Amino acid sequence: MPGIAWGISQAHIGSVMDQSQTLPEVAHQSVRFEDGLALDCGRHLANITVAYRSYGTLNAAASNAILVCHALTGDQYVAEIHPLTGKPGWWNTVVGPGKAVDTEKYFVICANVLGGCMGSTGPRSAHDERPNEPWGTEFPAVTIQDMVRAQKLLIDHLGISRLFAVVGGSMGGMQALAWAALYPDAVFAAVPVAAAAYHSAQNIAFHEIGRQAIAADPFFYAGRYWAEGVTPERGLAVARMTAHITYVSEAALTRKFGRRLQNATDLTLLGDRFEVESYLEYQGSSFVRRFDANSYLTITRAMDLFDLAADHGGALPSAFAGSKTRFLLVSFSSDWLFPTAQSRAIARALNHVAANASFVEIMSDKGHDAFLLDEPDFHRTLSGFLAGCAEHAGLS
Amino acid sequence: MPGIAWGISQAHIGSVMDQSQTLPEVAHQSVRFEDGLALDCGRHLANITVAYRSYGTLNAAASNAILVCHALTGDQYVAEIHPLTGKPGWWNTVVGPGKAVDTEKYFVICANVLGGCMGSTGPRSAHDERPNEPWGTEFPAVTIQDMVRAQKLLIDHLGISRLFAVVGGSMGGMQALAWAALYPDAVFAAVPVAAAAYHSAQNIAFHEIGRQAIAADPFFYAGRYWAEGVTPERGLAVARMTAHITYVSEAALTRKFGRRLQNATDLTLLGDRFEVESYLEYQGSSFVRRFDANSYLTITRAMDLFDLAADHGGALPSAFAGSKTRFLLVSFSSDWLFPTAQSRAIARALNHVAANASFVEIMSDKGHDAFLLDEPDFHRTLSGFLAGCAEHAGLS
């Protein structure tokens, strides 16, 4: 065949398109709140559902609960096989028996965020006014704080008046910060990992590429793809690929792939493909089978809107004035998406109001993704911090 | 209207689509070489055209010529109003009367690269075997070295046996390196700016996002959009947006846009748009009016294939063994796409073979784009280096 394979496998795109359909329906454990939720944007959701998973046992005093908050493309399946992908839980490295977040000691809860697509109310849920259709792009704008308010309903429902800890990485770390700011008395300890108190211009820009790629997909149908029985998989895959690059460090990408040609027997320029390209395509295509495009738009926008200082008259310390919460801030040295400087700025704000705060930068060359990976220094730090807090909380 | 404007202006996308058409035809100054060109991929183009512009006067000895090499989305209109966009020349900051590359002293040439879309042979040119259609995606894979060979034909045609200097930034810097490696006796001085001796895994990954976005555009038609009278403008815009983010530093993006809402009177979440988003959309949409998608695929692939050490048995110094060329390597401190370490590695390779090499890192917070912008330290460095070389070359 003449011409070169521009790093674009038409066969791949074809196979993705063949699978264009709505996401599989899975029964998720959930609670429905009939009073709904008032959102930051001024609208009121008539009712909301919060899907969640829990691990371990709540003690009699309901004082050993740890809420884990997931990141942009995560969900509630923290420490068990995922019902759609069949893969291990996304934070298996951290949560489980004997691990840093020890499910033999703590009652661990994780809820799918408001706006998500794994059982909690989001763009795939029934429209308040037209219950026979999903919200789609008419789903109201939600904020990180709205997500936290939905989780608070769940925590109250479970009979927990104070969480022993809120732990999360990336967008999960934003939620941990918002929990501490909104409900200081309900959070004994907070651990924002690889997080920031606001989304930077560069972060917004990368999200915007993903949103534009989704909007440019012919199967997007202005957000009404559900009505056509298709999904904008190509656009969603490009969005995921873009995000993925921001999650890994240059060093990690090079170590994994370097410039190796995938097909070493093909010595001409025709048809050669760098390994990194097929990897990125794989990342993109596996993602579209489990994630809803309108949820991706909703959640990226929630992250972009996050600016804790702006919500407190421009002064980040004001968000934590008088807080009794114990904070552990963790950053990773090669994370260029949520760089160490962002965590350090939060630590300074906490020091400014004499809050109880520790800050640790973990040396790692794995980029933002490090919070999900095998990083013994991080796990030891987290484990030690929680043990100390448990002592202070009278849990030991 | 209910729902939020997800940072995706449907009106904008509509207006781009309305303009879907082939690029305007402009008469470019060019030379046609009837013997064609043998390419690295093993194919032979039956004939090639090289479009170029020149500024200043070639002296009687033909010894004062400076070849300027353009970057991925640049072209030959270095120092004059662009015929399509009406904007000033892309390197007006550097090239012109009394500037660092002084057109009152030097004869400055810039050619559109092979594979480009501004008059030189590329995917829009007539197919060798089917002259009534363009090459499209059947255009052979070209390399940076192929681009240089095409420029060499032009230089020979102009009666220049030795260039006083080859100067270029980004992909232009790759060409300057390839010139020095391929034709050491024809290059008195070489100035690769914000460049690298190979394209990194991360660089390839960012290019791949752009290529995937183009391929995902319904108007791409597997590269045969020209036959349909349309162009894949949405995909090309996403590609350009992605590249643009890599060209600017985080600090520059924040300084320019921060988190300001574009419409400060709109205090709800509905319809808000961060400035950075509309800027990126503008960057993307203005680009699609002057650039051909298949050229974008061709040229990004040429950059991805660049690996000067690999072409010399894995040893970069071997590329410059015995070279008499005087080198000035320039990097910018906040450039994360072609970071300082890449230029330093080239300088080390040159030192290893005792070549005449200077290396300067310019302190700047403008990212990769700094090479195009108002950077007095860079301009003074370049001017001084060229003056020193002119003395050695007997030009003063």
HADDOCK unambig.tbl for C-alpha pairs under 7 A between the chains (distance, minus, plus):
assign (segid A and resid 2 and name CA) (segid B and resid 138 and name CA) 5.97 0.50 0.50
assign (segid A and resid 3 and name CA) (segid B and resid 137 and name CA) 5.84 0.50 0.50
assign (segid A and resid 3 and name CA) (segid B and resid 138 and name CA) 3.72 0.50 0.50
assign (segid A and resid 3 and name CA) (segid B and resid 139 and name CA) 5.97 0.50 0.50
assign (segid A and resid 3 and name CA) (segid B and resid 140 and name CA) 5.84 0.50 0.50
assign (segid A and resid 4 and name CA) (segid B and resid 138 and name CA) 6.76 0.50 0.50
assign (segid A and resid 4 and name CA) (segid B and resid 140 and name CA) 6.64 0.50 0.50
assign (segid A and resid 4 and name CA) (segid B and resid 141 and name CA) 6.39 0.50 0.50
assign (segid A and resid 6 and name CA) (segid B and resid 297 and name CA) 6.65 0.50 0.50
assign (segid A and resid 7 and name CA) (segid B and resid 208 and name CA) 6.97 0.50 0.50
assign (segid A and resid 8 and name CA) (segid B and resid 211 and name CA) 6.97 0.50 0.50
assign (segid A and resid 8 and name CA) (segid B and resid 212 and name CA) 6.32 0.50 0.50
assign (segid A and resid 8 and name CA) (segid B and resid 215 and name CA) 6.86 0.50 0.50
assign (segid A and resid 41 and name CA) (segid B and resid 268 and name CA) 5.84 0.50 0.50
assign (segid A and resid 41 and name CA) (segid B and resid 269 and name CA) 5.19 0.50 0.50
assign (segid A and resid 137 and name CA) (segid B and resid 3 and name CA) 5.89 0.50 0.50
assign (segid A and resid 138 and name CA) (segid B and resid 2 and name CA) 5.93 0.50 0.50
assign (segid A and resid 138 and name CA) (segid B and resid 3 and name CA) 3.74 0.50 0.50
assign (segid A and resid 138 and name CA) (segid B and resid 4 and name CA) 6.82 0.50 0.50
assign (segid A and resid 139 and name CA) (segid B and resid 3 and name CA) 5.83 0.50 0.50
assign (segid A and resid 140 and name CA) (segid B and resid 3 and name CA) 5.60 0.50 0.50
assign (segid A and resid 140 and name CA) (segid B and resid 4 and name CA) 6.59 0.50 0.50
assign (segid A and resid 141 and name CA) (segid B and resid 4 and name CA) 6.30 0.50 0.50
assign (segid A and resid 141 and name CA) (segid B and resid 269 and name CA) 6.53 0.50 0.50
assign (segid A and resid 201 and name CA) (segid B and resid 253 and name CA) 6.01 0.50 0.50
assign (segid A and resid 201 and name CA) (segid B and resid 254 and name CA) 5.29 0.50 0.50
assign (segid A and resid 201 and name CA) (segid B and resid 257 and name CA) 6.91 0.50 0.50
assign (segid A and resid 201 and name CA) (segid B and resid 258 and name CA) 5.55 0.50 0.50
assign (segid A and resid 201 and name CA) (segid B and resid 259 and name CA) 6.27 0.50 0.50
assign (segid A and resid 201 and name CA) (segid B and resid 276 and name CA) 6.72 0.50 0.50
assign (segid A and resid 202 and name CA) (segid B and resid 250 and name CA) 5.74 0.50 0.50
assign (segid A and resid 202 and name CA) (segid B and resid 253 and name CA) 6.44 0.50 0.50
assign (segid A and resid 205 and name CA) (segid B and resid 276 and name CA) 6.48 0.50 0.50
assign (segid A and resid 205 and name CA) (segid B and resid 277 and name CA) 6.40 0.50 0.50
assign (segid A and resid 208 and name CA) (segid B and resid 7 and name CA) 6.94 0.50 0.50
assign (segid A and resid 208 and name CA) (segid B and resid 277 and name CA) 6.30 0.50 0.50
assign (segid A and resid 209 and name CA) (segid B and resid 238 and name CA) 6.21 0.50 0.50
assign (segid A and resid 209 and name CA) (segid B and resid 241 and name CA) 6.67 0.50 0.50
assign (segid A and resid 209 and name CA) (segid B and resid 242 and name CA) 6.48 0.50 0.50
assign (segid A and resid 211 and name CA) (segid B and resid 8 and name CA) 6.96 0.50 0.50
assign (segid A and resid 212 and name CA) (segid B and resid 8 and name CA) 6.33 0.50 0.50
assign (segid A and resid 212 and name CA) (segid B and resid 238 and name CA) 6.65 0.50 0.50
assign (segid A and resid 213 and name CA) (segid B and resid 213 and name CA) 6.62 0.50 0.50
assign (segid A and resid 213 and name CA) (segid B and resid 238 and name CA) 6.34 0.50 0.50
assign (segid A and resid 215 and name CA) (segid B and resid 8 and name CA) 6.84 0.50 0.50
assign (segid A and resid 216 and name CA) (segid B and resid 217 and name CA) 6.80 0.50 0.50
assign (segid A and resid 216 and name CA) (segid B and resid 234 and name CA) 5.85 0.50 0.50
assign (segid A and resid 216 and name CA) (segid B and resid 235 and name CA) 6.97 0.50 0.50
assign (segid A and resid 217 and name CA) (segid B and resid 216 and name CA) 6.82 0.50 0.50
assign (segid A and resid 217 and name CA) (segid B and resid 217 and name CA) 6.47 0.50 0.50
assign (segid A and resid 218 and name CA) (segid B and resid 218 and name CA) 6.24 0.50 0.50
assign (segid A and resid 234 and name CA) (segid B and resid 216 and name CA) 5.86 0.50 0.50
assign (segid A and resid 235 and name CA) (segid B and resid 216 and name CA) 6.98 0.50 0.50
assign (segid A and resid 238 and name CA) (segid B and resid 209 and name CA) 6.26 0.50 0.50
assign (segid A and resid 238 and name CA) (segid B and resid 212 and name CA) 6.67 0.50 0.50
assign (segid A and resid 238 and name CA) (segid B and resid 213 and name CA) 6.35 0.50 0.50
assign (segid A and resid 241 and name CA) (segid B and resid 209 and name CA) 6.71 0.50 0.50
assign (segid A and resid 242 and name CA) (segid B and resid 209 and name CA) 6.49 0.50 0.50
assign (segid A and resid 250 and name CA) (segid B and resid 202 and name CA) 5.73 0.50 0.50
assign (segid A and resid 253 and name CA) (segid B and resid 201 and name CA) 6.03 0.50 0.50
assign (segid A and resid 253 and name CA) (segid B and resid 202 and name CA) 6.44 0.50 0.50
assign (segid A and resid 254 and name CA) (segid B and resid 201 and name CA) 5.30 0.50 0.50
assign (segid A and resid 257 and name CA) (segid B and resid 201 and name CA) 6.92 0.50 0.50
assign (segid A and resid 258 and name CA) (segid B and resid 201 and name CA) 5.54 0.50 0.50
assign (segid A and resid 259 and name CA) (segid B and resid 201 and name CA) 6.26 0.50 0.50
assign (segid A and resid 268 and name CA) (segid B and resid 41 and name CA) 5.84 0.50 0.50
assign (segid A and resid 269 and name CA) (segid B and resid 41 and name CA) 5.21 0.50 0.50
assign (segid A and resid 269 and name CA) (segid B and resid 141 and name CA) 6.51 0.50 0.50
assign (segid A and resid 276 and name CA) (segid B and resid 201 and name CA) 6.73 0.50 0.50
assign (segid A and resid 276 and name CA) (segid B and resid 205 and name CA) 6.47 0.50 0.50
assign (segid A and resid 277 and name CA) (segid B and resid 205 and name CA) 6.38 0.50 0.50
assign (segid A and resid 277 and name CA) (segid B and resid 208 and name CA) 6.27 0.50 0.50
assign (segid A and resid 297 and name CA) (segid B and resid 6 and name CA) 6.62 0.50 0.50
